[in-house]
Amino acid sequence: MREVIFKAEVGDDVFGDDPTVKRLEMITADLLGKEDALFVPSGTMANQVALRSLTQPGDEVILEKDSHIFNYEAGSASAFSGLQLLPITGKMGIITKEQIEEEIRVEDVHHPRSKVIVLENTHNRAGGTVFPLEEIERISKFAKEKNLRMHLDGARLWNAVIATGTPLHKWGKYFDSISVCLSKGLGAPIGSLVAGDEKFIIRARKIRKMYGGGMRQVGIVASAGIYAIENNFNRLIDDHRNAKILAEELSKIKGIQIDLKTVQTNIVVFDVSESGKSVPQVIEELKEKGVLVVPFGKTKLRAVCHLDVSMEDVVLALKRFREVFEG
């Protein structure tokens, strides 16, 4: 990856003439079955550019309560786009057509206008769970009937593809816009893309500039994204295998609780409340032993398997977990 960065051909992406960026956008749009795509610095910007491009201030966006957009994007939907977010409590990150139907606003001067349905796949806070394609199809059909737009936060859509064998374009056809991330499982140092039809991307490009996301000789970064797609996509299956082993073995340690049904891809979320240890305490004790995890609530932690974590690393990490929890 560093070699292709060093050799990357560059131009000026603000003027639309960086050939490496254009190639990355073309590759991504084609994979997702969309007319065009736009390269942006981060997943948050990808989601927010999409929402701004699909809405008007005062509109309402329906999404799952634990979604990234609702919890981890610093209130940017309201700050930048004047949007109201309506969260629905899902099960393992999944909301149903019936739940959404209950929340659609009737035309009334008192109400915001229901405008966009957002789904997340895979779902981060739910533990990397896959949103079933069958339910997406049902929601999409309903959205068309109600003239609603659909956005997919597909930061980890690559993992859903590997977990199910369903190609990207079969997920993509149900959404007006899709964001995908290059810097998670695919291992690029930076970057995401948002994809949609040509008219949508023209508007999104203007919004990206407004948000400070216009970049110049960014082919050096885009080249890493191309390399990641071409070389690190199929190997995500290794991360899924490692996460499953990690979860199964952690569940055997006294004081750790895991719902193994949620371990469908590369994320492992576990509860330590029965151990008598606090989340900060566990984080610090593991850190001292060379294992890094992140807090994921008052009693939960998250561990993620990725291309820098080998099976040998998982085995060593499990040894450290046992030392912390069992002595």
N, C-alpha and C positions, 0 to 999 in steps of 0.2 A: 504493500500500500504506500509506504514512504517512497519507494522507487517511482511509482506512477505519479505521485505528487510532485516529485522533483522534475519529472519530464513533461508535466502537463502543459498543453497548449492553452494560452489564455487570451482573453480580449477584454471588453468592458461590458459586464452584464447589465448595467443600467441602460446602456444603449442597445442591449439585446444582441451583442456580437461576440460573446465569449463562446467559442465552439464547444468547449468541454461541458459547460453548463447546458447548452442547448441539447447536446447529446444525452446528458443525464435526464433532462426533462422529457425528451422523446422516448427514452427507454422506459421511464416510469409511467408515462401516459399510456404507452402501448401495453405494458403489463397489466395496468388497471382497467384497460378497455375504455379510456377516455381520450378526448380530442387533444388535450394539452395539459401541461403541468407547469408549476412554478417552483423554483428553488428558493428556500427561505432559511434563515439561520437556525430556527428552533421549532420544536413541535408546538409550543405555545403560540408562536407567531403564525404557524400554519393554520391552527384552529381559529385564531382570532381574525386573520385575514379572510378565512372562509365565511365565518359568521357575519362579518361586516359586509361582505360581498353579497350575501344572501338576504339581507334584512334592511329594515329602516329603523331609526330610533323609535323606541316605544313598543317594538315587537316583543313577543315572548318566545323563548326557546325551551322546549321540553327535553329533559335529559335525566339520566339516572343519578340518584343522590350521591353516590360515591365516585362519580365520574371525575376525570382529571380536570375538565373544563370548570366544573363546579367547585372543586377543592384546591387545585394547585396552579391556577392561572391568575392569581392576585386580583380577582375581581375585574379583570380587563374587559369582559363582555359588557359590563355596565359602564365602566370608565371610558372606553374607547368607542363603543357602538350604541350606547344608550339602551341596552337590552335588559329585559327582565328574564331571569332564569327560573323555571318551574321544575324542581327536582322531584322525582318519583322513586320510592324505595323499591329496589329490585331484589332478585334472589340470585346470588352469585354474580351480580353485575348485570343481570338480564331483566329487562322490562318487557311487558307483553303488549300486543296490539290493544287488548281490552283495557289495560291500565292507561295507555295513552289516550284512548277514545274517551275515557271518563274525564280527562283533563282539558280537552279541547274547548276553547272559549266560544260561547255563542256571540253573535254580532250584537254588541251593546256599547253605548257610549261610555260606560263605566269601565270596560275591560280593555286590557291590551289585546293585540291581535296575535293569535297562535300562528307562528310562521315556520319554525324549523324544528324538526326532531333530530336529536343527536344521539348516536349510539357509539359505544366504545368497544373495540375488538383488537386484541384481547384486552380484558379489563384488569387494570393494574391493581386497584385496591381489593378486588375480589380474589386476587391471587393468580392472575394470568389466565382467567377462564375464557373460553371461546364462546362467542355469541352465536347461537345456532342459526344456520342459514335459512332454515324453514321459517323461523320467527321473523327474521329480517324481511323475507319475502312477504309475509302477512302484513307487517308494518308498512312496507313500501306500497303495497296495493292500497291500503287505507290512506296513506299520505297523498297518493295521487287522486283519490276520490275527494279528499278535502282540500286539494290544492296547497298542500304543505310541502316544504322542501326537506330534503334529507341530507345530513352531514355525518360522515363516519370519522371519528377519531381513531384512525388505524395506525397509530404509532407503532404498535406491535402486530399489525395485520400479517406481517411475514410469518410470525409464530403460529397464527391461526391457520395459515396455508399449510405449514409443515405438519401441524397437529391433525388436520382433517384430510389433507390431500386435495382440497378444493382450490383451484388456481385463483390468482388475484382478480382476474377479470370477472369471475363469477360472483365474487363479493361486490366488486365495483359497480356492477350494472344497476344496483338498487339505490345508488346514492347520487345526488346532484354534485356533491363535493366530497373528497377524501383527502385526509392527511396521512402521510407515512413518514416514519423517522428512520434516518440512516445511522444514528449514533447510539442506538441501543444494541439489540442483538446482532446487528450487522457489523458493528464495530468501527464505523467511521468516526473521525474526531468531532465532527459537527455536521449539522444540516438536516433539514426535513423538506418534504415537498407537499404541495397541495395540488390536486388534480380535479378537472372538471371539463365542461365544454369550452369552446373557444371564447365565447362571449363572457363566460364567468372568469376565465383567466385574464382577459383584458382588464376587467374591473379589478381583479385580485392584484394584478401587477401595480396598478395605481395605488391601491390600499397598502401594499407592501412598501412602496416609496413613502407614503404618508407616515407609516409606522417606523421609518428609519431602517428598513430592511434592504434597501437598494445597495448592492455590493459591486465592486469594480472587478479586478482581476481574480475572480473567485473560482476560476477553473482549477486552481490548485486544490481547493476543497472539494469541488464537484468530482474531480478525478478519483478521490478517495471513495466517494459515494458509488461511482461506477464500479470500482474494484470490489467494494463491499457487496453489491448486488450480484456481481458475476462470480464471486469466490466464497462469500460467507453466508449466502442464503440457505443453501441445502444443508450446510453443516449445523443449522439450528437444531436439528434432530439430536445432536450430541448434548446440547444444553438441556433439552427436554428429558433425555435419559438421565442425565446427572441430577437434575432437579427431583425427579421421581425417586431416585435412590436416596438422595439427601432427605427428602420428606419422610420416606418410609422408615429410615433409620432414626431420624429425629423423633418420630412418633413413639419410638420404643424407649426414649429417655424419660425418666421420671421427672415430672414438673413441666413437660412440654406437651401441648395439645395442638394437633393439626387436623383439619378436615381434609382428608386425602382426596375427596372428590373435587376439591378446588385446584389441585396440582395437575393441571392439564398441559402446561407448557414449561416455562423456565423460571417461574416465580414460586417461592415457598413462603407463605405467611403462617406464623405460628404464635401461639399464646403461651405466656410464661407465668400467668397469674397463680397457678397452683404450686409453683416452685418456691413461693415466698420471697422471690427476688423481684426488684423493680426493673422496668425497662432500662433506665439509665445505668443501673448496676450491671445488668447483663451485657449491655453494649460495652461498658468499660472493661469488664473482666475478659470478654472475648477479644477486644482490641489489644489488650496486654499480651494475649497469646497469638496475635497475628491474624485474627478473623474479624472481618468488618461486616456488620449488619446495620440496618437503619431502623429507627423507631417507626411503628405503623399503627399508632394508637396508644391508649393508656396501658394496655397489657400485651400488645402485639409487636412483633418484629418481622422484618422482611429480609429474605436472602434471595439473591438472584444469580443464576448460573449463566455464564456468557463465555465468549471465546477465550478469555484470559483465565478461566477456571477449568482445570483439567479434572479427570476422574481421581487422580492422585491428590489434587487439592481438596476434593470433596471428602476423601477418606481422612486426610489430615484434619480438616475442619470438624468432622464428626468426632474425632479423638479429642479435640479441644472443647467441643460442646460437652462431652461426657465429663471432662475434668471440671468444667464450670458447674455443671448441674449435679454431678454424682460424686465429685471429689476424687 
